[in-house]
Every structure is written in structure tokens, then in C-alpha cells.
């Protein structure tokens, strides 16, 4: 059993390990006299040992990129670089298509809504009145009340 001051793992390794999975951490195990990468287990009382860091002949060594490579290779959720590039290219293509469709819809809606306003503006510019002849609502004509000269009251 190791009784001295425990060695400290490399800070760059610890940072990369936390970037990979925040639930993983590395600590020195005095009984095994080795570094152990562990995972915090919420359901269990104690953490789970993931990897015991040792050299090929079983001696002590500092954790390095070999452990990270083993973790990356065993992670089934991790996707390859080609797959990530393909997904981002598909996303950007879909985004561009959506933007073009939205621009076309905006133009169509703007021309439909502005049609009445443009007709009224042209009629005013051509001095053709207030532009009420082309309206969205039918004009209400007042009905005559009482006697109309030359005609009888319609009922």
C-alpha cells in the first residue's frame, strides 16, 4: 500500500477528460498504487472504475492520450468526423432552402397585401379620385327615402 504523498495527474489530461465527459475524473488509488479513471455513479454509493492506468508491463505510469483514445473508441454516442461534417453540410443546405422559401413567401404576401394600397396610390396619382372603386368591401349605396321626383318610392 502506498503511504507517501499521492502523485498528481497531468492537468492537460484532466481538462481533456472533463471535456469528453464531465462525470469522469482521475485519482490515485493507494491500494492499487495506480491512477484510476472513475465515473460518478448517481444510483450507486461508490464511483465506478472505468480504466486502471498502468504501463504494458504492469508498472505505474501517468495517464496520457492512450486512455483518452480508449475512451473515445468505446463511446458509442461519439460520431466520426466525416459524419459530423456530413450532418453540418446537410443542415446548412436545409437552412439555405428554408431561407429561400421564406423570402419567396414574404415577397408573395407583401405583393398580395400591398396590391390594394398600390392601386389606390396609382389612382390618386392619376387624379382618378380617392381610389374607392377598387376596394376590398362593396360600396354601400344609400337608398332613397320619401318621394323621388319622377319615380315612386320603391318598397
N, C-alpha and C positions, 0 to 999 in steps of 0.2 A: 504494500500500500504506500502510496506517495504521501510524504509528510511535509514537504517543503512548500514554498510559495508556488501556486499553480501558474503555469505559463499562460500568456495572453495570446489569443489568435490574432492573425493579421487583420487590421482594420478594413482594408480594401475587400478582403474576402467576406467579412461580416456585412459590409454595405451591400455587396452584390447578392449575398444570401438573402438579406431582407428585401431587396428589390424583387427577387424571384418569388419569395413567399414570406410575408410578414410574420407568419406563425412559426417559422423555423428560426432556431438560434443554435449557437455552438457554445459548448462549455467543456471544461476539462473534468473528466471523471477520475477521481483519486483511486478508486478501486481497480479500474482497468488501466490506469496510467496512460490514457489516450484521450484525444479530443473526440467528442461525440456530438453529432448534429442531431438535435431533438426537435420535436414538434409539440406545441402546446395542445393538449387534448382537453376539450371542454367537458366531455362526458366522463372521462376517467379522472382518477385522483392524481395520477402521476403522468408526466410527459412521456411521449413515445420516442424510443430511439430509432432514428432513421438510418444513419450511417456512422460506423466507428472508423475514425481516421487512423490509418496505420500504413506503414510502407509495405512493399511487396514481400519482404522477409518478416513482417510482423512487428517491426520496431516502431518507436514513436516518430511522428513527423507532424509538421504544421499542415493545416488544411490549405488546399490550393484549388486551382481550376479543375483538377480531376474530379473532385467531389461535385463541383457545380455541373460539370459535364454529365456525370452520372445522374444527378437530379433532373437536369434538363431532358435527358434521354428517357427517363422513366415517367415524365409528366405527360399524361395522355391529353390534357387540356391544352398544352402548348402546341401551336401550329407552326408550320415551317415558314421560312422567309418567302418562298415562292407563293404559298397560299395567302399570306398576308398581302403581298403585292397584287395578286390577282383580285382579292377582295376589295382593296382600296381602288384599283382601276375600275372595277365594276361599280363601286359606289360613286366615283366621280363621273362615270358615264351616265348613270341614272340621275345624278344630280343635275348634270347639264341638260338632259332630256326634260326633266321636271321644270327647270328654269325656262326653257324654250316654250313648253306648253303653257306655263303661267304667263309668259309675255304675250303669247298669242291670245290667250283668254282675256287678259287685261285690255288688249287692243280691241278685241271684239266687243267686250262690254262697254268700253269707252265710246266706241262708234255708235252702238245702239242707244246708249243713254244720251249722247250728245247730238243725235240726229235732230230731235225736236228743237233744241236750242240753236243749232246751226241754221235750220230752216227759218226760224224767227229772225235771226240776225240778218240773213240774206234778204228777207222781205223788208225789214226796216231799212237796210242799206239801199235797196232799190225803190224805196219810198212807196211800198205797196200796202201800207197800213201797219197795224200792230202785229200782224202775223197770227191772227186768231183763226184764219181759215184752215190752217193745218194744225190742229190741236189734238191732244190725246182724249179730250172729252167732247162730246157732241154739244153744239151750241144750243142753248135754251132760248126759243123764240117766245116772246110774250104773246099771250092770247088776248084778243080784243075784248073789252068789256063794254057793255052797253050798246048803243046804236052806232053802227058804222055807216057813213053816208054811201049810198049806192048799194049796200048789201044788208041783208037781215042778219041778226045775231045768230051765230051757229051754236047749236047746243049739243 
